[in-house]
Amino acid sequence: MGQKGRLKPTKQLPTLSSWDEVDLALKAIGTLQRSVEAIESVMQEEIDAAKLKAKEAADPALAKIAAISRQVQDYAELHRDDLVSKKTKPLIFGVIGWRKSTKVKLPKDKTRLADIIDLLRRVGWHDCVTQADPTVNKEALRLHDFAEVKKLGIDVSIEDVFWLEPARDDLAKKE
């Protein structure tokens, strides 16, 4: 975006000899800023049009990717026992697998949330409370024993989330 507000002058200051010249210099700066803003506005319109065109061109491919990904996931779920104790399966054209996903769910009720924050402080889990609002730091909660977290009345769920990654080879040989 164009610069707005106060500007810091460059090291080479022009020689102005009166307040009227200073006023005219400010007028010139304002005119130049508006021309830069006009150029940026045209640029942003072109970017927006390019994004829309790219989205319209990519939508069919993205829909196919979603459908094929779902087929891969369905097959992998049906044959998950083939992986034995592994969570990933490398294939010629990519890798599929599952990862653990831990979700910490906090109550929406502000009174209940305040009680949990107070309880976290009382049990000494200060790393789980941000000081600003205060709010609960979900990332810090994930580091604690989930059985203990659940005892505090916080819902924690762990699930395997499927993922896939197509292989992307490049010209440089990886060693």
N, C-alpha and C positions, 0 to 999 in steps of 0.2 A: 504494500500500500504506500501511497505518498506520505511524506512527512507532514505531520500536523503539529500545531502547537509551537513551542519554543524551539529554536535552532541554536546550535553553538556555531559561532563563526569559525571559518577556516583560519589558518595562521596568517595568510596574506589578506589583510583587511583593506578594503578600498578606502581611498581618502575621500571623506565627505566633509564638507565645510559648513553645513548649516542643518538645522532641524528640518527644513523643507526638503533637503536632499536625502536625509535619513528617511523621511516620510515617503518620498518617491522610491527609495530603495526597498522599503517594506512593500510598497505597491507592486514593484517588479517581482519580488519574491512571491507574493500572493498569486500573481498572474502565472508565474512559472510553476508554482505548486498545482494550480488548477489545470494547467496543461498536462502535467505529469499524471494527475488523477484521471484526466480524460483518456490518456493513453492506457493507463492501468484498467480503466473501465472497459475499453474496447478489448483489451487483452483478456480480461475476466469473462467477457461475453463469448469470446472465441474459445476459451478453455471450457466454459460451461457447455457450449455447443459440441465440442469434441468429446467431452465426457458423456453427453447424452447419446451421441452417435456410437461411441464405443460400447456403452451399456446396451443399446439396442442390438448391436452386432454380436455382443458376447452373451446375451440372455439365452439364446438357444443352446449354446455350448455349455453354459453354466447349468441349465436344466438337465442336459444329458449327463454332465458330471455328477450331479446329485442323484440321478436315477441309477447310474452305473455304480456309484459309491454304495448306494443302498443294496444293490444286488451283491456286491462284494461282501458287505457287512453281513447280509443274510446268510450267504454261503459260509463265511468264516464262523458265524455263530453256530451253524449246524455241524461244522467240523472242528470245533474248538478242541475237542479231545485229541485230535491229531497232533496238537502242539505239546503234549505231555506237560512238562513243568515250565515250559517257556511261555513268555507273554508276547513274543514277536515271531513273525515268520518272514524271513527274507525270501523273496522270489526274484526272478530274472528282471522283471520290470518295476520292482518296487518292494516295499515292506508293508506288512499289516501287523496290527497288534492291539493290545489293550493296555491301558494305563490306569492306575488308581486315581480316582477323583474324590476328594474329600470336600463335602459341602457342610458348612456351618450355618445353621439357620437360627436367626435371632428373632425374638418376638417383635411385632410391630407396635405393640402397646408400649407407650413411653414409660409408664409407671413400672411395668414388668422389666423393661430394659434397664431402667435406673436401678432396680433391685439387683439385677444381674451384675451391673457395673460395681455396685456396692459390695456384693458378694465376692467378685473377683479381687477387689482390693483387700477384703478381709482375709481371704486365703493366701494373700501374698503374690498373686499373679498380676503384678503391676505392669508387666510387659504386654498384657492383654487389654490394657485400657489406655487409649490415647488421651493426652491431657487437654487438648484444645477444647473439645465440646463438652464433656468427655464422651467418647464412643468406644465400642468394643473393637479391638484389633483382631480380625478373624484369622489373619496369617499367624499371629502369635498363638492364638488358641490351637491351631493345627499342630503346634509343636508339643503340646501337652498330651498326656494320656487321655484317650477319648473316653474311657470309662469315668475318669475324674471329671472331664468336661460335662458329660451327661449327668453326673450327680449334681452339678450346679444348675440343672434345668435347661441346658442348651442342647438343642437337637443337632446331632452330628450324623451324617450318612456317608458311607463309603461305597463307591460303586466302580466297576470296571467300565471304562469308556473306550469304545472302539476308535481306532485311528488307522489311516492309511497314508502312505507317502509314495507316489510314483517316483521311479528312479529318474534322475536328471544327470546325464553324462555330459562332460565337456571335452574339449579337445586336449586339454592338459592331462597327462597321465598321472593319476593319483598313486602315490606310493605309500 
